Amino acid sequence: MRPALLALTCIATLYSPLSHAQSASEALRSAWQSICPGATAGSELFQRCAEIRNSGPGSADRELAAANGNNLELLATQGRMVMASAKQRMRRAQGHARVSTTSTFSPWLAALDDPSEATTLANGSRWALIASVGSGSSERGESNLERAYDSDTGFLLLGLDYRFNDRLQGVVAVQQETSDSSFARGTGSLENETRAISAALAYTISDVWLLQATASHGSIDSQLKRTIDYTLVRNAGTPQQDTLRVQSEANSRNQGQVRGVDLALDWERGWQAFTLRASGMLSWQRTALDEILEDNPRGLDFKIEAQEINSRQASIGLEAARSVSFSSGVWQPSVRVSWSHEFADDRRRIGARFRSGDQVFQAQFLTEEPDRSSGQVMVGSALLLAHGWQFHGSWQQMLGHDFLEEQRFDIGLRREF
């Protein structure tokens, strides 16, 4: 009878309306009464339940303290962090593909004093090596459902591009990215390592139109540390009142896959030494995280069910550049502004249970709603030299996001051969 009642309770929770947003801590607080009866007698979880429920008056306060001290909001935040990183990698791959295609799709090369030299720079060789390094940082504010964090990222990109003819060009690149994140109030940390491969095709429709498609696929390796720290008041209001502090750490390592596709259309027009470039892009990303199996010696380790996160974005951008020519090349500083709108990445429900508890998923908690629209500003510089050398760098800053601040800096080169 009891297992059937627990199953019905969990099913009712699972299908309750998402409008009643419940944080991970709130979900755990309300789930103790169904979790503890399923704990194996003599287990560490059974002992934690006894400390909460069988320690005299004040059990409701102990349930709340134990729920808050488990810091389960970290588990709700992890998927959001991985998706934000996937979007950033996609923008980076698409941006590097654009850098490679500027050798053919660039009216500003005509700013050179010697037209014959412009032709030499524009045509070049069929093959080119591309490489870049960079770093980024992001900061997420606190909410009721997800935990605030600071994150630092470093990446390396290596690739090749090939010019099939005057109109068609392809780029293949691999990316290695590492990020270290710290959650607010010392409640945990997350380390991510991602390896991805990207491929792009660019087709020059005319002197002013360029169509570009980019696809990316990668794998994620994550290590999450969740701090557990709470104090219980036992026998509250009686002469036997005392406190018990539980301090521990839950560790987990899990894998995932990321993939994405985008389609971009660019329009470019040059007037003497100035260039104006407008673009529109549609993009799709999918992140799949395997189930998370935590390890904790105090019996407070969770199993989190596998997650799938989808994103569909549309963006528009406008870039202005000024070309400065000299005897051996062209230098072009530029400024770009863009705006993106998210159509998916909706609030998700995450299922979890204590690993030593009943097999029914006992706790269901929610992630935050996404910020649907945000902007970005980029300041860049490109240097195109004779003999196939090209150098570039950029700084980017996210604007107008409700809860996320993000910036990135990178430098790179392209060498034809």
C-alpha positions in Angstrom: 0.0 0.0 0.0 2.7 2.4 1.0 4.7 2.1 -2.3 1.5 2.7 -4.3 0.7 5.8 -2.2 4.2 7.2 -2.7 4.0 6.6 -6.5 0.7 8.4 -6.7 2.0 11.3 -4.8 5.1 11.6 -7.1 2.9 11.3 -10.2 0.6 14.1 -8.9 3.7 16.3 -8.3 5.1 15.5 -11.7 2.0 16.7 -13.6 1.2 19.7 -11.4 1.1 23.0 -13.3 4.5 24.6 -13.9 3.1 28.0 -12.9 3.5 27.0 -9.3 7.3 27.3 -9.3 8.9 25.3 -6.6 12.6 25.5 -5.8 14.7 22.5 -5.1 14.9 23.3 -1.4 11.1 23.7 -1.2 10.6 20.4 -3.0 13.0 18.6 -0.6 11.3 20.2 2.5 7.9 18.9 1.4 9.3 15.5 0.5 10.9 14.4 3.7 7.7 12.7 4.9 7.6 10.5 1.8 11.4 10.1 1.5 12.1 8.9 5.0 9.8 5.9 5.1 11.6 4.6 2.0 15.0 4.8 3.6 16.8 1.5 4.2 17.0 0.8 7.9 20.5 1.3 9.3 21.6 3.4 6.3 23.1 6.8 6.6 20.0 8.3 5.0 17.9 6.5 7.7 20.1 8.2 10.4 19.7 11.6 8.8 15.9 11.1 8.7 15.9 10.1 12.4 17.8 13.3 13.2 15.2 15.4 11.5 11.9 13.7 12.3 12.6 11.9 15.7 14.3 14.6 17.7 11.4 16.0 19.6 9.5 19.2 19.0 10.5 21.5 16.1 10.5 18.9 13.3 9.1 21.4 10.7 12.0 23.7 11.4 14.5 20.9 11.1 13.0 19.8 7.8 13.4 23.4 6.5 17.0 23.7 7.8 18.0 20.3 6.3 16.4 21.2 2.9 18.1 24.6 2.7 21.4 23.2 3.8 21.5 20.6 1.0 21.8 23.4 -1.6 20.0 21.5 -4.3 19.6 24.7 -6.4 23.1 23.9 -7.7 21.6 20.9 -9.5 18.9 23.1 -11.1 21.6 25.6 -12.3 24.0 23.1 -13.9 21.9 22.6 -17.1 21.5 26.4 -17.5 25.3 26.8 -17.3 26.0 24.1 -19.8 23.5 25.6 -22.3 24.9 29.1 -21.9 28.4 27.7 -22.7 27.0 25.8 -25.8 25.5 29.0 -27.1 28.8 30.8 -26.6 30.8 28.1 -28.5 28.3 28.3 -31.4 28.8 32.0 -31.6 32.5 31.5 -31.5 32.5 28.9 -34.3 30.2 31.1 -36.5 32.4 34.1 -35.8 35.6 32.3 -36.9 34.0 31.0 -40.0 33.1 34.6 -40.8 36.7 35.7 -40.2 37.9 33.1 -42.7 35.4 34.1 -45.4 36.4 37.8 -45.2 39.3 37.1 -47.5 36.9 36.6 -50.4 33.8 38.5 -49.2 35.4 41.9 -48.4 34.9 45.0 -50.5 37.1 46.9 -48.0 40.1 45.3 -49.6 39.6 47.8 -52.4 40.8 50.5 -50.0 44.3 49.5 -50.8 46.2 52.0 -52.9 47.4 49.4 -55.3 44.5 47.5 -56.9 46.8 44.7 -58.0 47.9 44.2 -54.4 44.2 44.0 -53.4 43.7 41.2 -55.8 46.7 39.3 -54.4 45.4 39.6 -50.9 41.8 38.7 -51.8 42.6 35.6 -53.8 45.4 34.0 -51.8 45.7 30.2 -51.7 43.1 27.5 -51.4 44.1 26.3 -48.0 44.5 28.2 -44.7 45.2 27.4 -41.1 43.2 29.1 -38.4 44.0 29.3 -34.7 42.7 31.3 -31.8 42.9 31.4 -28.0 40.7 33.4 -25.6 39.1 33.7 -22.2 35.7 34.6 -20.9 33.8 35.3 -17.7 30.2 35.1 -16.7 28.2 36.0 -13.6 24.7 34.9 -12.8 22.5 36.6 -10.2 20.6 34.7 -7.5 17.0 33.6 -7.9 14.6 31.5 -6.0 15.1 28.5 -8.3 18.8 28.8 -9.3 22.0 29.6 -7.5 24.2 32.6 -8.3 27.7 31.8 -9.7 30.9 33.2 -11.1 32.5 31.4 -14.0 35.9 31.7 -15.8 36.5 30.1 -19.2 39.5 29.5 -21.4 39.4 28.0 -24.9 41.6 27.0 -27.8 40.5 26.6 -31.4 42.4 25.1 -34.3 41.1 24.6 -37.8 41.5 24.5 -41.6 39.5 26.3 -44.3 39.4 25.4 -48.0 38.3 27.6 -50.9 36.6 25.4 -53.4 36.1 28.2 -55.9 35.4 32.0 -55.9 32.0 31.4 -54.3 32.2 28.4 -52.0 34.4 28.0 -49.0 34.5 25.5 -46.1 35.9 25.6 -42.6 36.5 22.8 -40.1 37.6 23.5 -36.6 38.1 21.8 -33.2 37.6 23.5 -29.9 38.9 22.7 -26.4 37.2 24.6 -23.6 37.6 24.5 -19.8 35.5 26.4 -17.2 35.7 26.8 -13.5 32.6 28.0 -11.6 32.1 28.9 -8.0 28.6 29.1 -6.6 27.5 31.9 -4.2 28.1 31.6 -0.5 30.6 28.8 -0.9 27.9 26.3 -1.6 29.8 24.4 -4.3 31.7 24.4 -7.6 31.5 23.1 -11.1 34.3 22.2 -13.5 33.4 21.6 -17.2 35.7 20.4 -20.0 34.2 20.4 -23.5 35.7 19.2 -26.8 33.8 20.1 -29.9 34.2 20.0 -33.7 32.5 22.6 -36.0 32.1 22.7 -39.7 30.9 25.6 -41.9 30.1 26.3 -45.5 29.9 29.8 -46.9 28.5 30.6 -50.3 28.9 34.0 -51.8 25.7 34.7 -53.6 26.8 38.0 -55.1 29.1 40.9 -54.3 27.0 41.9 -51.3 25.2 38.7 -50.1 26.8 35.8 -48.3 25.0 32.6 -47.0 26.7 30.6 -44.3 25.7 27.4 -42.5 27.5 26.1 -39.4 27.2 22.8 -37.5 28.8 21.8 -34.2 29.0 18.6 -32.1 30.8 18.1 -28.8 31.1 16.2 -25.5 31.0 17.5 -22.0 32.8 16.2 -18.9 31.6 17.8 -15.6 32.6 17.6 -12.0 30.2 19.0 -9.5 30.9 19.6 -5.8 27.8 20.4 -3.6 28.3 21.6 -0.1 26.0 20.3 2.6 25.9 22.3 5.7 22.9 22.7 8.2 22.2 22.8 11.9 19.3 21.1 13.6 17.8 22.1 16.9 16.7 19.0 18.7 14.1 18.9 21.4 13.3 22.6 20.9 11.8 24.4 23.9 12.7 21.6 26.4 15.5 21.2 28.9 17.1 18.7 26.6 17.4 21.2 23.7 20.7 21.0 21.8 22.0 21.4 18.3 23.5 19.1 15.7 25.5 20.4 12.8 25.8 18.3 9.6 28.7 19.2 7.3 29.6 17.2 4.2 30.2 17.3 0.5 28.4 15.5 -2.4 30.6 14.9 -5.4 29.6 13.8 -8.9 31.0 13.4 -12.3 28.9 13.2 -15.4 29.0 13.4 -19.1 26.9 15.0 -21.8 26.7 15.9 -25.5 26.1 19.2 -27.2 25.2 19.9 -30.8 24.0 22.8 -32.8 23.2 24.2 -36.2 22.9 27.7 -37.5 22.1 29.5 -40.7 23.2 33.0 -41.4 22.7 35.5 -44.2 25.0 38.5 -44.4 24.7 41.7 -46.5 27.8 43.8 -46.9 28.4 47.1 -48.7 31.6 49.2 -48.9 31.9 52.9 -49.4 35.5 54.0 -50.0 37.3 53.1 -46.7 34.0 52.2 -44.8 32.1 49.0 -44.7 28.6 48.3 -43.3 27.6 44.7 -42.7 24.2 43.5 -41.6 23.3 39.9 -40.7 20.5 37.7 -39.6 20.8 34.2 -38.1 18.7 31.3 -37.0 20.3 28.8 -34.6 19.4 25.6 -32.7 21.3 23.9 -29.9 20.6 20.7 -28.0 22.3 19.7 -24.8 21.8 16.3 -23.3 23.1 15.6 -19.8 23.5 12.0 -18.6 22.0 11.1 -15.2 24.0 12.5 -12.2 25.1 10.0 -9.5 26.4 11.8 -6.5 28.7 10.3 -3.8 28.3 11.4 -0.2 29.3 9.4 3.0 26.4 10.9 5.0 23.7 9.4 2.9 22.7 12.7 1.3 23.8 11.8 -2.2 21.2 12.2 -5.0 20.5 10.6 -8.3 19.3 13.2 -10.8 17.6 12.0 -13.9 19.0 12.7 -17.4 18.1 16.1 -18.9 17.6 17.4 -22.4 17.7 21.2 -23.0 16.8 22.7 -26.4 17.4 26.2 -27.6 16.1 28.0 -30.7 17.3 31.5 -31.3 16.9 34.2 -33.9 19.4 37.1 -34.0 20.1 40.2 -36.1 23.3 42.2 -36.2 24.9 45.3 -37.6 28.6 45.9 -38.0 30.5 49.0 -39.1 34.2 49.0 -40.0 36.9 51.5 -41.1 39.7 50.3 -43.3 43.2 51.7 -43.1 45.6 50.7 -45.8 49.4 50.8 -45.8 52.2 49.4 -47.9 51.8 45.8 -47.0 48.2 45.3 -46.0 45.0 46.5 -44.5 44.0 47.2 -40.9 40.3 47.2 -40.1 38.8 48.1 -36.7 35.1 47.4 -36.3 32.1 47.6 -34.0 29.2 45.2 -34.0 25.9 45.2 -32.1 23.4 42.4 -32.2 20.2 41.3 -30.6 18.9 37.7 -30.0 15.6 36.2 -29.0 15.2 32.8 -27.4 12.1 30.8 -28.5 12.8 27.6 -26.4 15.0 26.8 -23.4 11.8 26.7 -21.3 11.4 26.1 -17.6 12.1 22.4 -17.0 11.1 20.0 -14.2 14.0 17.9 -12.8 13.4 14.6 -11.0 15.6 13.5 -8.2 15.8 11.0 -5.3 18.3 10.0 -2.6 20.4 7.1 -3.9 19.7 5.1 -0.8 16.0 5.9 -0.7 12.9 4.5 -2.4 13.1 3.8 -6.1 10.3 6.3 -6.9 11.6 9.8 -7.8 10.7 11.5 -4.6 11.5 15.2 -5.3 10.6 17.3 -8.3 11.9 20.8 -8.7 12.0 23.5 -11.4 14.5 25.6 -13.2 14.1 29.3 -13.9 12.4 30.7 -16.9 15.0 32.0 -19.5 15.5 35.6 -20.4 14.0 35.7 -23.9 15.9 38.6 -25.3 19.4 40.1 -24.9 21.9 42.1 -26.8 25.7 42.0 -27.5 28.3 44.5 -28.4 31.7 43.5 -30.0 34.7 45.6 -30.7 37.1 43.9 -33.1 40.3 44.5 -35.1 41.6 42.6 -38.1 44.9 42.9 -39.8 45.3 41.5 -43.3 48.9 41.3 -44.7 50.5 40.1 -47.9 51.8 36.5 -48.2 48.6 35.1 -46.7 48.8 36.4 -43.1 45.8 37.6 -41.2 45.5 38.5 -37.5 42.3 39.3 -35.6 41.1 40.0 -32.1 37.8 40.9 -30.4 36.1 41.8 -27.1 32.4 41.0 -26.6 30.0 42.0 -23.9 26.4 40.8 -23.3 23.9 43.5 -22.7 20.4 43.7 -21.3 20.1 40.1 -19.9 17.9 39.8 -16.9 20.2 37.6 -14.8 23.4 36.9 -16.7 26.5 39.0 -17.4 29.0 37.6 -19.9 32.1 38.9 -21.6 34.8 37.3 -23.8 38.1 38.2 -25.3 40.0 36.3 -28.0 42.9 36.7 -30.4 43.7 34.6 -33.5 45.4 34.2 -36.8 44.8 32.8 -40.2 47.7 31.7 -42.5 47.2 30.7 -46.1 49.4 28.0 -47.7 
